[in-house]
Amino acid sequence: MGLFKKNPFGHILFLKRWLIRILGALTHRRFKGFNKLEIDGSEVIRELPDTNVLFVSNHQTYFADVVAMFHVFNASLSGREDSIKNIGYLWNPKLNLYFVAAKETMQSGLLPKVLAYAGSVSIERTWRAEGKEVQRQVKMSDVSNIKKALDDGWVITFPQGTTKPWKPIRRGTAHIIKKNKPIVVPIVIDGFRRSFDRKGLRIKKRGILQSMEIKKPLDIDYENDTIEQIVEKLEFAIEQHPSFLKVIPQKELQKEEELNKERQWRY
């Protein structure tokens, strides 16, 4: 029976383990080879409990960001210090690791469906669908699935809900934090937008220095902090608060504008 043991979402763990091993082996050189991933904070990962941990991060590509986190988390748990050298850490990956993603994105092709089996908690966007602005009610089944994933393990979410920088934090993330009281670990990434296409599947440029900073868990008063206060803490933690715009060099802002124009032309 152990061979067919399933997680709370009905995914067979034996199959999930092999999917992570294979996908990890195929993607490793994207972060240590074609490009270099600089990591800071792997000791934070090793200090966390096995369940009810929510990682919040800025977002730069659909898939490369979360794939890099799967590498970094498993390497850190295997004792590597800010490194993903030697992919032996993939042999026994953390299987109760999930990421929140839009359902339409995870159903957009064979590879996204494979990635979904490896750990997606798919939800329906309440603000956008098929490239258009919409207004929908939050599905209670989506909220329930995120809780189910937190009860089982760790969850990665991108609270801006988009790969564009400086967009506001979605309040839904703050509601999830107040309701489930998880340990909230901020992550700040950079370089992925320059090295991959928007989906994070195609290497756009080689020799790019990518970075991932894993910060100490946030200090949140689950009972007394308001939704607005939690949202502000998240904005500062993942360095997406409007005040950060004042300290970014003009050249960096111009680079972001050029990249956004390039994306609009392509997509």
C-alpha positions as CSV (number, residue, x, y, z in Angstrom):
1,M,0.0,0.0,0.0
2,G,3.0,2.3,0.6
3,L,3.7,2.5,-3.1
4,F,0.3,4.0,-3.8
5,K,0.1,6.3,-0.8
6,K,-1.5,9.7,-1.7
7,N,-1.4,13.2,-0.4
8,P,-4.5,15.1,0.6
9,F,-5.1,16.1,-3.0
10,G,-5.1,12.5,-4.2
11,H,-1.7,12.6,-5.9
12,I,0.3,9.4,-5.6
13,L,3.5,10.3,-3.7
14,F,5.6,7.7,-5.5
15,L,4.8,9.4,-8.8
16,K,5.2,12.9,-7.4
17,R,8.7,11.9,-6.1
18,W,9.8,10.8,-9.5
19,L,8.3,13.8,-11.3
20,I,10.3,16.1,-8.9
21,R,13.5,14.1,-9.5
22,I,13.1,14.2,-13.3
23,L,12.0,17.8,-13.6
24,G,14.7,18.8,-11.1
25,A,17.4,17.1,-13.1
26,L,16.2,18.7,-16.3
27,T,16.1,22.2,-14.9
28,H,19.2,22.2,-12.6
29,R,21.5,23.8,-15.2
30,R,19.1,26.7,-15.6
31,F,20.2,27.9,-12.2
32,K,23.7,26.4,-12.0
33,G,25.2,26.3,-15.4
34,F,23.6,28.5,-18.0
35,N,23.0,31.1,-15.2
36,K,24.1,31.3,-11.6
37,L,21.7,31.4,-8.7
38,E,23.0,33.3,-5.6
39,I,21.2,32.2,-2.5
40,D,21.0,33.8,0.9
41,G,19.2,32.4,4.0
42,S,19.2,28.7,3.5
43,E,19.5,28.3,7.3
44,V,16.0,29.8,7.7
45,I,14.6,26.8,5.7
46,R,16.2,24.3,8.1
47,E,14.7,26.0,11.2
48,L,11.1,25.8,10.0
49,P,8.4,23.2,11.2
50,D,7.2,20.6,8.8
51,T,3.7,22.1,8.3
52,N,1.8,25.4,8.3
53,V,4.5,27.5,6.6
54,L,3.6,30.1,4.0
55,F,6.3,31.5,1.7
56,V,5.5,34.9,0.1
57,S,7.5,36.2,-2.8
58,N,7.7,38.7,-5.6
59,H,7.0,37.1,-8.9
60,Q,9.0,37.4,-12.2
61,T,8.1,34.3,-14.3
62,Y,5.2,31.8,-14.3
63,F,7.3,28.7,-13.6
64,A,11.0,29.4,-13.2
65,D,10.6,31.1,-9.8
66,V,8.9,28.2,-8.2
67,V,11.1,25.6,-9.8
68,A,14.1,27.4,-8.4
69,M,12.5,27.4,-4.9
70,F,12.0,23.6,-5.1
71,H,15.7,23.3,-5.8
72,V,16.7,25.7,-3.0
73,F,14.4,24.3,-0.4
74,N,15.4,20.7,-1.0
75,A,19.1,21.6,-1.1
76,S,18.8,23.5,2.1
77,L,17.0,20.7,3.9
78,S,19.8,18.3,2.7
79,G,22.3,20.5,4.5
80,R,23.7,22.6,1.7
81,E,24.6,26.1,2.7
82,D,23.3,28.6,0.2
83,S,24.0,26.3,-2.6
84,I,22.3,23.9,-5.0
85,K,25.6,22.1,-5.9
86,N,25.2,18.4,-6.6
87,I,21.6,17.4,-7.3
88,G,21.7,14.4,-5.0
89,Y,19.3,16.4,-2.8
90,L,16.5,15.5,-5.3
91,W,16.6,11.9,-4.5
92,N,14.6,12.4,-1.3
93,P,12.6,15.6,-2.0
94,K,10.1,17.3,0.3
95,L,6.8,16.0,-0.9
96,N,4.5,18.2,1.1
97,L,5.6,21.3,-0.7
98,Y,3.0,23.2,-2.7
99,F,2.6,26.4,-4.7
100,V,-0.4,28.5,-5.4
101,A,-1.1,29.1,-9.1
102,A,-3.9,30.2,-11.4
103,K,-6.0,27.2,-12.7
104,E,-6.0,28.5,-16.3
105,T,-2.2,28.7,-16.2
106,M,-1.8,25.2,-14.9
107,Q,-4.2,23.8,-17.6
108,S,-2.5,25.6,-20.5
109,G,-0.5,22.6,-21.7
110,L,1.2,19.3,-20.9
111,L,4.2,20.7,-19.0
112,P,2.0,22.9,-16.8
113,K,-0.2,19.9,-16.0
114,V,2.9,17.9,-15.0
115,L,4.1,20.7,-12.8
116,A,0.6,20.9,-11.3
117,Y,0.8,17.3,-10.3
118,A,4.2,18.0,-8.7
119,G,2.7,20.5,-6.3
120,S,0.2,23.0,-7.5
121,V,-2.7,24.3,-5.5
122,S,-4.7,25.6,-8.4
123,I,-7.2,28.5,-7.8
124,E,-9.4,30.6,-10.0
125,R,-8.3,34.2,-10.2
126,T,-11.0,36.6,-9.0
127,W,-9.6,39.6,-10.9
128,R,-8.4,38.3,-14.2
129,A,-9.4,35.5,-16.7
130,E,-8.2,34.8,-20.3
131,G,-6.3,38.1,-20.3
132,K,-9.3,40.2,-19.3
133,E,-10.2,42.0,-16.1
134,V,-13.1,40.3,-14.3
135,Q,-14.8,40.4,-10.9
136,R,-15.5,37.1,-9.3
137,Q,-16.4,35.8,-5.9
138,V,-13.7,33.9,-4.1
139,K,-14.4,30.2,-4.4
140,M,-14.6,28.6,-0.9
141,S,-13.1,25.4,-2.4
142,D,-9.9,27.4,-3.3
143,V,-9.6,28.7,0.3
144,S,-10.2,25.2,1.6
145,N,-7.5,23.7,-0.6
146,I,-4.9,26.3,0.5
147,K,-5.8,25.4,4.1
148,K,-5.5,21.7,3.3
149,A,-2.0,22.3,1.8
150,L,-0.9,24.3,4.9
151,D,-2.1,21.6,7.2
152,D,-0.1,19.1,5.2
153,G,3.1,21.1,4.7
154,W,4.6,24.2,3.1
155,V,2.9,26.6,0.6
156,I,4.5,29.1,-1.8
157,T,2.4,32.0,-2.9
158,F,3.0,35.1,-5.0
159,P,0.7,37.7,-3.4
160,Q,0.9,40.2,-6.2
161,G,-0.8,37.7,-8.5
162,T,1.2,38.9,-11.5
163,T,4.8,38.9,-12.8
164,K,4.7,42.6,-13.2
165,P,6.7,44.5,-10.5
166,W,5.2,47.1,-8.1
167,K,1.7,45.8,-8.3
168,P,-0.4,45.9,-5.1
169,I,-0.6,42.9,-2.8
170,R,-3.8,40.9,-3.1
171,R,-5.8,41.2,0.2
172,G,-6.7,37.5,-0.1
173,T,-3.2,36.5,1.1
174,A,-3.7,38.6,4.2
175,H,-7.0,36.9,4.9
176,I,-5.4,33.5,4.5
177,I,-2.7,34.5,7.0
178,K,-5.2,35.8,9.6
179,K,-7.4,32.6,9.3
180,N,-4.7,29.9,9.2
181,K,-2.0,31.6,11.3
182,P,1.0,30.2,9.4
183,I,4.6,31.1,9.8
184,V,5.1,33.6,7.0
185,V,8.5,33.5,5.3
186,P,9.3,36.3,2.8
187,I,11.4,35.6,-0.3
188,V,12.9,38.2,-2.6
189,I,14.0,37.1,-6.0
190,D,15.8,38.9,-8.9
191,G,17.3,38.1,-12.3
192,F,14.7,35.6,-13.4
193,R,12.9,38.2,-15.6
194,R,16.2,38.9,-17.4
195,S,17.2,35.3,-17.9
196,F,13.9,33.6,-18.9
197,D,10.8,34.4,-21.0
198,R,7.6,35.4,-19.1
199,K,6.5,31.8,-18.7
200,G,9.9,30.8,-17.4
201,L,10.3,27.9,-19.8
202,R,12.6,29.4,-22.4
203,I,16.1,30.7,-21.6
204,K,16.2,34.2,-23.0
205,K,19.7,35.2,-21.9
206,R,22.6,33.2,-20.4
207,G,25.2,34.4,-17.9
208,I,22.7,36.2,-15.8
209,L,23.2,36.4,-12.0
210,Q,19.9,35.3,-10.4
211,S,19.3,35.9,-6.7
212,M,17.1,34.5,-4.0
213,E,17.0,35.9,-0.5
214,I,15.1,34.0,2.2
215,K,14.3,36.3,5.1
216,K,13.4,35.5,8.7
217,P,9.7,34.9,9.4
218,L,7.5,37.9,9.7
219,D,6.3,39.1,13.1
220,I,2.5,39.1,12.7
221,D,-0.1,39.5,15.4
222,Y,-2.8,37.3,14.0
223,E,-5.5,38.5,16.3
224,N,-4.9,42.3,16.3
225,D,-3.1,43.1,13.0
226,T,-5.6,44.4,10.5
227,I,-5.7,43.2,6.9
228,E,-4.2,46.5,5.8
229,Q,-1.4,46.2,8.3
230,I,-0.6,42.6,7.1
231,V,-0.7,43.7,3.5
232,E,1.8,46.5,4.3
233,K,4.1,44.1,6.1
234,L,4.1,41.8,3.1
235,E,4.8,44.7,0.7
236,F,7.9,45.7,2.7
237,A,9.0,42.2,3.3
238,I,9.1,41.2,-0.4
239,E,10.4,44.7,-1.3
240,Q,7.4,45.7,-3.4
241,H,6.1,48.6,-1.3
242,P,5.8,51.9,-3.3
243,S,8.5,53.5,-1.1
244,F,11.1,51.2,-2.7
245,L,10.6,52.9,-6.0
246,K,12.3,56.0,-4.6
247,V,15.6,54.2,-4.0
248,I,15.8,52.3,-7.3
249,P,18.3,53.9,-9.7
250,Q,16.7,55.4,-12.8
251,K,18.5,52.9,-15.1
252,E,16.9,50.0,-13.3
253,L,13.4,51.6,-13.8
254,Q,14.2,52.1,-17.5
255,K,15.3,48.5,-17.8
256,E,12.0,47.3,-16.3
257,E,10.0,49.5,-18.7
258,E,11.9,48.1,-21.6
259,L,11.3,44.5,-20.4
260,N,7.5,45.2,-20.0
261,K,7.4,46.7,-23.5
262,E,9.1,43.6,-24.9
263,R,6.6,41.3,-23.1
264,Q,3.7,43.3,-24.5
265,W,5.1,42.9,-28.0
266,R,5.6,39.2,-27.6
267,Y,2.4,38.3,-25.8
